[in-house]
Amino acid sequence: MKINKYKMNEEGLNRFFGTLEAKIMDFIWTSGEASIKEVQEKLSQENPISFNAVMTVMNRLGEKGHLQKETKGRLSYFKAVLTKEQFLSEQTKSVAYGLVEDFGGLAVAHFVDAIENADPSLLKQLEEKINEVKKRNENESKD
């Protein structure tokens, strides 16, 4: 499932979702599954929000393919289609591929610049990934 809009000026999940959507998804990912009422009660602890607003957004998240609805008796429970890690992996991959496709070497250079200022373990991961790609390319050229 691809997010159609990536919001550069936002942070975290808000880059992919609206504010309420992000809060709902975060709660669902944390709890595993929840009813609309459970989500509304949790979110209302921070800032009062109506049941109908939460219901509308949760149903839309279902229509977009992010939440799956299951009815148990008279209650509907929602759970995420993907784990948070799977979702973030899909989205960041899509963004990275799009940037490289559209801006090529410029995007790659900025990725490397960003890693310079990040956790040193990221540089190690990058090195391992580059070596993996090199080996794969060498093997393909031998075939």
Rosetta silent file (secondary structure, phi, psi, omega in degrees, C-alpha in Angstrom):
SEQUENCE: MKINKYKMNEEGLNRFFGTLEAKIMDFIWTSGEASIKEVQEKLSQENPISFNAVMTVMNRLGEKGHLQKETKGRLSYFKAVLTKEQFLSEQTKSVAYGLVEDFGGLAVAHFVDAIENADPSLLKQLEEKINEVKKRNENESKD
SCORE:     score description
SCORE:     0.000 S_00000001
   1 L     0.000  122.364 -176.138    0.000    0.000    0.000 S_00000001
   2 L  -101.586  135.261  174.371    1.539    3.211   -1.148 S_00000001
   3 L   -80.411  132.069 -176.614    0.955    6.548    0.524 S_00000001
   4 L   -80.316  -24.823 -178.509    0.103    9.124   -2.117 S_00000001
   5 L  -125.667  130.349  174.023    1.404   12.152   -0.252 S_00000001
   6 L  -113.411  120.148 -174.762    4.677   12.521    1.587 S_00000001
   7 L   -96.954  104.111 -177.108    4.733   15.680    3.708 S_00000001
   8 L   -59.942  -34.042 -173.472    8.273   17.055    3.858 S_00000001
   9 L   -85.457   -0.260  179.629    7.475   19.618    6.563 S_00000001
  10 L   -98.807  178.794  178.203    6.077   17.080    9.030 S_00000001
  11 L  -129.577  154.270  175.226    7.834   14.641   11.338 S_00000001
  12 H    55.533 -139.557 -177.931    7.484   10.926   12.031 S_00000001
  13 H   -63.591  -22.403  179.668    4.231    9.265   11.039 S_00000001
  14 H   -66.196  -13.488  174.642    2.728   12.667   10.224 S_00000001
  15 H   -69.064  -26.514 -175.926    4.824   12.600    7.029 S_00000001
  16 L  -108.362  -26.572 -174.971    2.545    9.790    5.795 S_00000001
  17 L  -125.609  164.426  167.862   -0.715   10.349    7.672 S_00000001
  18 L   -70.166  167.788 -176.429   -2.863   13.178    8.948 S_00000001
  19 H   -57.135  -49.505 -179.072   -2.431   14.009   12.644 S_00000001
  20 H   -68.651  -39.995  177.037   -5.407   11.954   13.842 S_00000001
  21 H   -57.954  -44.833 -178.917   -4.600    9.091   11.462 S_00000001
  22 H   -62.504  -42.739  179.222   -1.043    8.946   12.828 S_00000001
  23 H   -64.657  -40.946  179.493   -2.253    8.858   16.437 S_00000001
  24 H   -65.537  -47.799 -179.444   -4.756    6.114   15.638 S_00000001
  25 H   -61.440  -42.434  179.455   -2.213    4.011   13.740 S_00000001
  26 H   -60.379  -43.110  178.708    0.341    4.424   16.512 S_00000001
  27 H   -65.270  -44.053 -179.936   -2.207    3.261   19.107 S_00000001
  28 H   -62.997  -43.685  178.872   -3.295    0.293   16.980 S_00000001
  29 H   -62.070  -35.778 -179.606    0.333   -0.728   16.404 S_00000001
  30 H   -73.351  -41.325 -173.777    0.971   -0.543   20.144 S_00000001
  31 H   -89.852  -17.791 -177.807   -2.178   -2.374   21.233 S_00000001
  32 L    92.820  -55.530  173.286   -2.425   -4.952   18.457 S_00000001
  33 E  -156.171  155.157 -178.783   -6.141   -4.411   17.968 S_00000001
  34 E  -160.330  154.920  173.839   -8.736   -2.083   19.406 S_00000001
  35 E   -85.127  166.298  177.606  -12.341   -1.007   19.106 S_00000001
  36 H   -59.082  -42.794 -178.900  -13.303    2.517   18.096 S_00000001
  37 H   -61.437  -42.658  179.444  -14.348    3.206   21.688 S_00000001
  38 H   -62.520  -42.058  179.366  -10.977    2.067   23.061 S_00000001
  39 H   -66.360  -44.870 -179.320   -9.140    4.310   20.608 S_00000001
  40 H   -61.844  -42.405  178.546  -11.438    7.255   21.323 S_00000001
  41 H   -63.691  -42.154 -179.727  -10.995    6.866   25.095 S_00000001
  42 H   -65.327  -47.115 -178.861   -7.203    6.680   24.773 S_00000001
  43 H   -67.750  -30.422 -179.986   -6.965    9.700   22.472 S_00000001
  44 H   -70.904  -17.891  175.914   -9.376   11.689   24.661 S_00000001
  45 H   -64.631  -33.276 -179.425   -6.953   11.416   27.581 S_00000001
  46 H   -85.375  -45.484 -176.242   -4.661   13.755   25.655 S_00000001
  47 L  -157.822  124.088 -176.770   -7.265   15.935   23.979 S_00000001
  48 L   -54.743  134.373  179.383  -11.071   15.423   23.903 S_00000001
  49 L  -144.898  144.337 -175.889  -12.250   13.944   20.606 S_00000001
  50 L   -77.519  152.226  176.548  -15.637   12.664   19.528 S_00000001
  51 H   -58.246  -43.495 -177.533  -16.440    9.022   18.935 S_00000001
  52 H   -63.044  -37.533  178.772  -17.745    9.892   15.450 S_00000001
  53 H   -63.888  -45.420  179.522  -14.486   11.586   14.436 S_00000001
  54 H   -64.661  -43.285  179.633  -12.470    8.533   15.475 S_00000001
  55 H   -59.732  -45.989 -179.533  -14.956    6.182   13.796 S_00000001
  56 H   -60.229  -47.797 -177.662  -14.800    8.126   10.525 S_00000001
  57 H   -67.400  -40.337  179.283  -10.998    8.187   10.445 S_00000001
  58 H   -65.236  -41.087  177.271  -10.679    4.513   11.414 S_00000001
  59 H   -64.349  -38.429  176.988  -13.136    3.493    8.699 S_00000001
  60 H   -66.687  -39.001  175.768  -11.196    5.595    6.165 S_00000001
  61 H   -62.199  -33.029  174.700   -7.939    3.970    7.268 S_00000001
  62 H   -67.397  -44.966  179.142   -9.688    0.672    6.576 S_00000001
  63 H   -62.823  -32.977  179.936  -10.777    1.830    3.105 S_00000001
  64 L   -79.054   -8.472  178.021   -7.195    2.924    2.382 S_00000001
  65 L    91.917   11.424 -179.529   -5.956   -0.551    3.300 S_00000001
  66 L   -91.306  -31.828  179.568   -4.132    0.323    6.530 S_00000001
  67 E  -118.912  148.526  176.417   -6.602   -1.194    8.994 S_00000001
  68 E  -115.755  133.347 -176.059   -8.527   -4.441    8.893 S_00000001
  69 E  -103.686  133.768  177.451  -11.919   -4.608   10.589 S_00000001
  70 E  -132.464  128.321 -179.316  -13.175   -7.714   12.366 S_00000001
  71 E   -94.302  128.553  176.575  -16.576   -7.968   14.016 S_00000001
  72 E  -124.754  105.821 -175.180  -16.814   -9.896   17.271 S_00000001
  73 L    67.099 -122.662 -179.327  -20.361  -10.030   18.513 S_00000001
  74 L   -97.362   -3.383 -177.715  -21.672   -6.477   18.399 S_00000001
  75 E  -106.277  145.773  173.579  -18.250   -4.804   18.436 S_00000001
  76 E  -104.293  133.914  177.273  -15.868   -4.136   15.601 S_00000001
  77 E  -115.446  144.157 -179.122  -12.160   -4.394   16.264 S_00000001
  78 E  -116.604  141.361  172.721   -9.480   -2.940   14.068 S_00000001
  79 E  -138.016  156.633 -178.131   -5.936   -4.147   13.575 S_00000001
  80 E   -73.488  142.479  177.087   -3.155   -2.935   11.321 S_00000001
  81 L   -71.106  -40.328  177.536   -2.651   -4.728    8.021 S_00000001
  82 L  -115.963  153.153  171.247    1.127   -4.239    8.314 S_00000001
  83 L   -68.900  164.882  178.156    3.312   -3.950   11.376 S_00000001
  84 H   -59.821  -41.165 -179.800    4.748   -0.505   11.987 S_00000001
  85 H   -63.823  -42.986  178.377    8.146   -1.766   10.862 S_00000001
  86 H   -63.767  -43.634 -179.922    6.710   -3.220    7.629 S_00000001
  87 H   -60.847  -50.182 -178.546    4.801   -0.017    6.913 S_00000001
  88 H   -63.810  -37.088  177.629    7.835    2.210    7.511 S_00000001
  89 H   -62.398  -47.192  178.553   10.034   -0.084    5.439 S_00000001
  90 H   -59.836  -46.324 -174.535    7.601    0.068    2.500 S_00000001
  91 H   -71.064  -44.096 -179.260    7.183    3.825    2.683 S_00000001
  92 H   -67.383  -34.137  176.084   10.824    4.763    3.146 S_00000001
  93 H   -63.004  -44.729  179.895   11.784    2.410    0.314 S_00000001
  94 H   -62.017  -43.551  179.631    9.226    4.084   -1.941 S_00000001
  95 H   -65.223  -46.901 -178.332   10.473    7.568   -1.016 S_00000001
  96 H   -62.662  -46.169  179.076   14.140    6.613   -1.448 S_00000001
  97 H   -61.216  -41.730  179.204   13.555    4.908   -4.810 S_00000001
  98 H   -62.388  -43.146  179.058   11.537    7.896   -6.001 S_00000001
  99 H   -63.760  -44.177 -179.966   14.259   10.353   -5.004 S_00000001
 100 H   -66.624  -40.895  178.888   16.990    8.317   -6.701 S_00000001
 101 H   -63.009  -43.032 -176.664   14.858    7.852   -9.814 S_00000001
 102 H   -79.950  -34.367 -170.909   14.035   11.556  -10.044 S_00000001
 103 H  -124.498    1.865  173.511   17.331   13.066   -8.869 S_00000001
 104 H    47.204 -124.379 -175.013   19.951   10.311   -9.310 S_00000001
 105 H   -58.978  -32.696  178.843   23.421   11.140   -8.035 S_00000001
 106 H   -61.795  -44.673  178.616   22.256   14.234   -6.210 S_00000001
 107 H   -64.781  -44.177  179.935   19.928   12.165   -4.019 S_00000001
 108 H   -60.810  -44.291  179.253   22.608    9.533   -3.397 S_00000001
 109 H   -59.619  -40.096  179.728   25.132   12.224   -2.412 S_00000001
 110 H   -72.342  -31.964  173.771   22.671   13.687    0.081 S_00000001
 111 H   -61.267  -44.730  179.553   21.920   10.243    1.522 S_00000001
 112 H   -64.377  -42.734  176.877   25.641    9.825    2.166 S_00000001
 113 H   -59.027  -41.404 -179.130   25.836   13.333    3.679 S_00000001
 114 H   -65.127  -37.181 -179.543   22.921   12.473    5.980 S_00000001
 115 H   -68.138  -33.775  178.151   24.626    9.272    7.130 S_00000001
 116 H   -55.236  -35.600 -176.876   27.773   11.226    8.014 S_00000001
 117 L   -94.718    1.109 -176.617   25.784   13.051   10.696 S_00000001
 118 L  -101.015 -175.659  178.214   23.865    9.990   11.881 S_00000001
 119 L   -54.334  132.260 -179.057   24.645    7.051   14.125 S_00000001
 120 H   -55.800  -26.603  179.532   27.958    5.395   13.069 S_00000001
 121 H   -65.152  -25.015  177.556   26.185    2.030   12.789 S_00000001
 122 H   -66.777  -36.075  177.710   24.306    3.409    9.770 S_00000001
 123 H   -63.122  -40.659  177.691   27.589    3.842    7.925 S_00000001
 124 H   -63.593  -43.553  178.180   28.377    0.174    8.609 S_00000001
 125 H   -61.647  -41.100  179.205   24.928   -0.840    7.312 S_00000001
 126 H   -63.104  -45.107  179.854   25.483    1.228    4.180 S_00000001
 127 H   -59.682  -44.687  179.038   28.879   -0.361    3.601 S_00000001
 128 H   -62.315  -42.692 -179.593   27.392   -3.858    3.977 S_00000001
 129 H   -65.593  -41.382  178.459   24.545   -3.036    1.593 S_00000001
 130 H   -62.796  -43.527  178.746   26.947   -1.592   -1.015 S_00000001
 131 H   -63.300  -39.068  177.215   29.110   -4.723   -0.826 S_00000001
 132 H   -60.517  -46.898 -179.410   25.993   -6.887   -1.206 S_00000001
 133 H   -65.270  -41.572  178.243   24.927   -4.975   -4.323 S_00000001
 134 H   -59.605  -46.650  179.532   28.459   -5.132   -5.782 S_00000001
 135 H   -61.578  -43.325  179.976   28.591   -8.919   -5.328 S_00000001
 136 H   -62.027  -43.983  179.358   25.153   -9.337   -6.889 S_00000001
 137 H   -65.247  -40.196  177.560   26.166   -7.180   -9.871 S_00000001
 138 H   -61.909  -44.246  179.736   29.443   -9.101  -10.297 S_00000001
 139 H   -64.771  -39.211  178.934   27.567  -12.422  -10.286 S_00000001
 140 H   -67.008  -36.135 -179.142   25.028  -11.136  -12.800 S_00000001
 141 H   -73.301  -23.238  176.940   27.757   -9.921  -15.153 S_00000001
 142 H   -75.735  -28.278 -176.361   29.429  -13.385  -15.023 S_00000001
 143 L   -74.697    0.000    0.000   26.205  -15.096  -16.101 S_00000001
